[in-house]
Amino acid sequence: MDDARVKFCPHCGHALERREYHGDVRPVCPQCDYVHFFDPKIAAAVLVESDDGKVLMVRRVMEPRQGKWTIPGGFIDRGEDPAEAAVRECREETGLEVEIDGLFDYVPGQEHEAGADVVLVFKAGLHNGELRAGDDADQVGWFGPHEIPPIAFRATQVIIDRWLGSHASTDEDAAD
């Protein structure tokens, strides 16, 4: 959120001023000394690979990047375990239940104003469920290394590139 939108102190209601505080210019209340810190938005996603070497992806039904593809994921709710958020998002968007196998990677850097500052990506295995698009996805599918559809976000591209890289080394090992 742009700090220009934060105009009044949530404690005393006084107008906030912009001042240097702990290495950055922040909204500060001259009345009660409240300082507003902007917390990062964190998202959790899952990289699910099928037994035949395909990755689970969803097509976005809304902006930003409507009609482009990403891995299942979304924002972590306050107090929610990031791994549980990734499982929840996958269930909401794909109808599938997954089990987390561990942290796959993280991608920093906010791509747009409403986006996450950090995306935590968990490797997950398919547990059960019926594949169906839901929540903010209008299509869901499995894609092999040479079938990747148009990607929605840089963070997704980073993860898909890493996943593809792991397939390249496996393919090279098999050729030796």
Helices and strands as residue ranges (DSSP letters): G 3-5, E 17-21, E 24-28, E 42-48, E 55-60, E 69-70, E 73-75, H 82-94, E 96-108, E 118-129, E 137-143, H 154-175
